[in-house]
């Protein structure tokens, strides 16, 4: 179709309709899908983001379902860093709810649970969890910021931890691939902001990864 014939076709009713449809499709493709709102650690829509995730607490194995939202970037442009000095991010994951499946510790300690989840979210040991994987090429890195609720409630009866209020704990982590193919974590940086939790929410200390030996 030449520019002249295209112009004439767009001047017709059918042509204008086709152009509107094309414009709508382009707009849909450019729209960012459901993602973590990295400014306030909330999710526009909470959903199951990892089911039957195996974690270890004090030498005992448990399984949890993790709810929230996430944003992943496997190529540039990277996600803007949340914790200063951590660089562009491959993934930002906001956790809003955690529920034990089957066996559960009693009482449930949210800080210990979050620490165990951090340990499990390792793209070196468990590639594929939440889409995280360190590429096999030497020098490859994976930067992942994970947020947990700092204000929360715990229901031991149903074995769930719920986000309560807007406060959150942020933990930025980076793994890299060595010359020999080894994969190791480079850093784990917490950067939570001061928060006053509304009653009756519980306020917790932010977790650092704790792995069973």
N, C-alpha and C positions, 0 to 999 in steps of 0.2 A: 504494500500500500504506500503510495507516494504521500508526501506532506500535504499536497493539495487535496487529494481524495480523502485523507484522514480528517482534514479540517472540515470538508463538506459533510462527512459522515457524522461528525460530532455536532453539526448544526441541526441534524434531524432529531426527532424525539427519541428514536431508538438509539441513536448515537450517544445522546446525552445520558441515556439510561445505562448503556454499556460503560461509558466513562465513569459514571458514579460508582458502578460496581467495582471497576478496577481500582478506583481511589479508595474504596472501602476496604478492599483486600490488602492494599499496600499499607493502610493505616493499621489494620489488624496485625500484619506481620511486624510492624515497628513497635507495637505496644508491648511493654514489659509484662510477662505473666506474673501470676501470684508469687510474691517474693517476701523475704524478710524486710521489714521496715527498719533499717539499720540505725535510724536516728533515735528510736525509743524502745527498741527491743520487743516490739509487738508484731503480731501477724495479722494480715487482713483476713485471712481464713486459716484456722488451725486444722491440720490434718495429720494422719498417721504418716510419719516420715521414716520410721524404722521399727519393724515388727520382729518380735522374738530375738531381740538383741541380747546376746550372752554377756553377762557381767560377773565379776567376782568381788565379793565383799567378805573380808576377814577369812579368806580361805574357802568360802562356800560359794558355789555357783548358783546364779539366779538368771531369770529371763525377764526382760522388760519390753514393753511397747513404749515408744517415744513419739510424742505428738508435738507439732509446731509447724514451722515453715522454713524453707531454705532457698538460697540463691546460689547458683553454681556458674562459674566462668572457666571453661577449659582453654580459652584463648583470649588474647587481648581484644577489647579493653577489659582489664581486670576490675574487680570490685574495689571501690575505694576503701582504704584501710580505716579501721575503727580505732584500734589502739595505735597511738603515735609510734612511728619508727618501724612498723611491721611490714610496710610495703603493700602493694596491690594484693588482693585476696583472691584465691581460687573459689572459696566457698564461705558463705556466712549462713550459719544454722541457728535458728532461734528455737529453743525448747520451751514449751509452755506447760506440758503435762507429761508425767511418767507414771506408768502403771505396771506393777509386777504381774507376771503371768504365772499362775501356779504358786509355787513356794515363795514365801516372803519373809523378810526379817521383821521381828517385832520387838520394840516399836521401829517403824521406818525412820531412818535418819536421812534427811534430804541431802545434807552436805556429803555424807559418805556415799550415798547413791549417785550423786552427780559426779563425784570424784571417780567412781568406778566406771561411769559412762564415758568420761573423758579418756580413761585408759583404753576402753574398748574401741573408741573412734580413732583408730590408728591405720592410716592408709598404707603403712609398710607391712604390718602384720596381717591386716584384714582388708586387702584391696577390694573395693566395690561397696563398702558400707557407705550409704548415703551418696554414692557416686564418687567417693574420694579415692584417688589412686595416684601414687607417685610414678610418673612415666619412667620407663626402664633406662632411658638415656642418662649417661653420667652428667651430673650437674643439674638435673631436673629438681624442681622444688614443688611443694604443695603447701600453700598458705591457707589456713582454715581458722576462722574466728567462730567460736561457739558461745552462745549466751544461754544462761539459765536464770530462772526467776530468783531474785533476791528476796522478794516478798511472796510468801506462799502459804498454802494450807496443806495439811496432811490428813488423809482419811485412811486410817489403818484398817478399817473394816473392808473397804474395797481395794485397799493396797495401792492408792494413787496419791501422787503429789501434784498439786494444782498451782498455777500461777495466780497471784493475788496482788493487784496493784501493778504499777508500771516499773518498779525497780528491777534491775537485772545485773547479773554478774557476767562480765565479758572476759573470755580467755582466748588470746591469739596464739596460735601454734604454727610452727613451720617444720617440715621434714625435707630432707634432701637426699639425692642419690649420689653415692660416692664413686670413685674411679673403679673400684672392684665390684660395683653393683650393690654394695651395702646400702641400707636405707636406715637413716637415724633421724630422730627429732633434734632440731637445732635450738629451738627455744620454746618456752611456754610463758607468756606474759599476761598477767591479769591486769585489767584496766577498768574496773567497775567505778561507777560514779557514786558520790554520797547520796544516800536515799533515806527517807523517813517513811516507813511502811504504814499504811492506814490500818487501824484496828478493824477486824481481829486478825489481820495477817501476821504471820511469823516473819521475822527478819533473820536471815542467816549470814554467816561468814561465807565468802565466796570460795569455791572449791579449787584445789589443784589436783591433778591426776594422781590417783593412788592405785597401784597395780598389785595384785596378789603375787607373792613370790613362790 
